[in-house]
Structure formats: structure tokens, C-alpha cells
Amino acid sequence: MGKDELISRVILGTKRRNRPFSVVEIANYITSLKSYYPNLKEVAEVVGISENMLRRFLVTKKLNKKLQFLFEQRIIDSVTVAYYLNRFTQSEQELLSEIIAEKKINSKDIRSLGAFRNQYPDENIISLVNRLLSTKNIKISLVHIYIQNHPINLKKIQKVFEVEIGTDDFINIDVKGGILTLKFTKNGEKSLRANAKLKGLSLRKYIESKIF
């Protein structure tokens, strides 16, 4: 396959919502295209895709072979999912490939699993999956807090809310793009609202008082 065809396929595969190629195929096209240029940055300029996004596709090349097969068959078909799966060890990926193939969890669950990994770094993958499954049928309340440039300690914040409402009602905490996201059960939210009312604050203001 020539350079022009590779460029065409990478553009087609990365800019369309309904991609005609699997994530693994696109990663292979990017890898082949790299041989024509001195670095990935120049490839990014040619195809009009950010270098960071190209790297995310290439992450699939690092995954466990069984997971790669699931991507090839498009059982999993998200470059974002590949990015999160790469955070797990090869042995964890081996177990995850079996769990996904058995349809116990789907691709949408993987991002949450990545968040659980950050939150509970000492737990094994089976424990994390069980924790995830236990929350799937629970009604969840999300609270988004704009943190700007405020320095925060996620573990400290987690501990504050676990002490206040209990570990069963605190689901997880994550931060992305300057936005802190807290997940509680509805019972947890109810408890926080009650405490906020006693302080004469809205739920958001009360949570912010605990964070900053």
C-alpha cells in the first residue's frame, strides 16, 4: 500500500464517526505511514490529526493479544477505551479480555474501571470489576466542580466524603480538563443535601467548602 493510500485511510479512519476500519487497522496504517516521515509530528501535520490522537490509536499495539483481537473484531471499537485499557498490566488485560468477551462489562464501563484503578490502586482487577458491577444498577448522582488552578489532593477529598457519608455511598472521584467530578449514590447525595441545609448552603457550595 502506497503513501497516498495510507494517508487517505488514516484520514478516513480518524475523522469519521462511522469508521470503515477497526482501531487496530488504523494503528497499523499509522505505523506504516510513519516509515515515510522522520517523526509522528510530521505524520500528524500531513493527515490533519493531532499527534496526541495518533498516539492514542497506536496504544492498541501495546495491548494484550487477546484484547487486540477484540479490537480487530470490533467487539471493542473505541480508541478512548484502548487508552484506558493500556493503564492496566498485561496480566490484568488478560483477565479483562475474558470478562469483556463474556459481556460482563462493556466498552462504556472501561473508563469507569480506569477511574476505579486510580481510586483504589491496591485492589486487584477482579476486585475492581466487582466494585464496578456493584455500582451499575445503583442510581448515581454526579456533581461537577470547576477547580481552575486550585491545587487539590484527590485522596484527601475522597477521605473527607467517605467519612461524612460512608464508603458505600461514595462511588468515585475524577478530574479532567479542570473539572472535578464526584459520584455519589442517591442516598449519599441526600445526606450531603441535609448537611448543606443545616449550614444554609446549596449542595454545590457545601461540597466546594469541603474541597477548597
N, C-alpha and C positions, 0 to 999 in steps of 0.2 A: 504494500500500500504506500503510495507516494505522499509527500509532504502536504500537498494541497488537499488531498482526500482526508488526511488526518486532521488538518485544521478544520475542515468542513464538519467532520464528525464530532470533534471536541466542541465546537460552537453549537452544533445541533443538540448535542447531549447535555450541555450545561445551561443553555438559555431557554429551553422549552419546558413547560410544566409536564407535558406528556412525553417523556423521553423515549426515543426509539431504542435506546441501548441501556444495558444494566450499568450499575455503578462500577462494577469490575471492568466491564468493557471500556468504559470511558477512562478509567485509570490506566488501562493498557494503552489506549490511544495517546494519552498524555505522556506516558513513559516513552512511547515510540517517537513522539514529536520532539521530546527533549533531546534526542540524538542529533537533531538538526540545528540546535541552538546552544550557546555556551552555558545558559542557566535558565532556571524556571521563570525568572522575572521577565526574560525576553519572550518566552512562550506566552506568558500572561498578556503581554502587550500585543502580541500578534492576534490572539483569539479574543481579546477584549474581556477577559475574565480575571478577577483579582488573583494574585499569587496565592493568597490565603485559601481561596476557594479551591484552586487546583490542588493545593496540598491536602485539603480535606478529602478529595477524591482519591488521592494517592495513598491515604491512610488504609484503604481496603487491602492494599498489597501487603500490609503488615499483620493483618488479622489471621487468626487460626484458619487452617484449610477448610474445616467444616463450615465456619462462618462465611468464608469466601464463596463456598458452594451455595449457601443460602442467598447470597447477593447475586451470584450468577443466575440462579433460577428465579430471581426477583421475588422470593419469599420475603426477603427484606429488601427494600428498594429506596432507601434514604441515605444520602451522604452524611446527614447530620447524625443518624443512628450509628454509622460507621465510626464517626468521630468519637462518640461516647463509648462505643464498644472497645475502642483502642485504649481506653483508660484501664481496662482490666487485663490481668495477666493471661498468658496463653492457656494455663490450666483452667482459669475462670471462663475464658472464652469457649473452651471445650464443653464445659457444663452448660453454658448459656446457649450454645448452638443446639444442644439436645432439648433444652427447655423451650426454646423458640420453635423448633421443629414440631414439638408436641403441642404447640399452640397454647401453652400455659400462660405465656406472656406474648405481647405483640410488639411491633416496632415502636409504637407510641409509648410503651412502658419503659423503653431503654433509657430515655432521657431522665425519667424519674429514678431509675436504678442508678444512673450516674450520680444524681444528687444524693441518693442514699449512701453511695460509696464515700462521698465527701463527708457526709454527716456521721457515718459510722465506720470509720476506716479500719477498725479492728475486727469487724464482723466478717465471716466467710461469705462466699457468694450465695450459698443456699439460704443462709440466714437473711441476707439482703432480699432475695427473691421472695421468701416467705413474708418478710416485712412488707414488701410491695403488694403482694397478693392480699394481705390482710387489710390493706387500705383501699383496695379497688372498689369495694362495694360500700364504702363509707362516704357520706356526704361531706365534701371538703369545702372549707372557707379559705379564700385567698385574700391576702392583704398585701398590697404593693406600696412600698415606701421609697420615695426618691431620696437617695443618700448623698447625691452630689459628690463632693470630695471628702466627706466625713470619714475618718479612719474608723473601721468597725472590726470587731472580733466576733466572727460567726459562732464559735463555740461558746463564748461568753453569753451572747444573746440567746442561743439555744437553751443554755442552762437556766437563764432567767425565766423563760416562759415554761420550761419543763417543771421548775419549782412552783410556779404560780398556778398552772392548770393541770399538771401531771404529764408524764411521758406518754400516756395512752392518747391524750388529746392534742399533743403537739406532733405534727406529721414531719415537716422538714423546713429547712431554710436554704435559700439560694440567692446568689447575687449575679446580675448580668446587666451590662450596659448602664451602670449607675442606679439600677433598680433592685431593691431588696425585696424578695418575695417570701412571705411567711405562709405556711399552710397549717391550718388547724382543723380539727373536727368541728362540726356544728356545736357540739357541747362545749368545746374549748372556746369557740367564739362567744357563746352565750355567757360563759364565766368571765371572759375579758370585758364584755359589754357591761356586765353587772359591776365589775370593779371600776370600770371607767365612769359609770354613772355615779358611783359613790364619790369620785373625785371631781365630778362636774365636768367631765371631758367627753369628747366624742371618742369612738373606738380608735380612730386613726391617731388622734392627738395623744391618747393614752399609750398606744403602742410606741409612738415616737418618743414619749417621755422615758420609756424603758430602754430605748436603743441609744439615744444621744445623751 
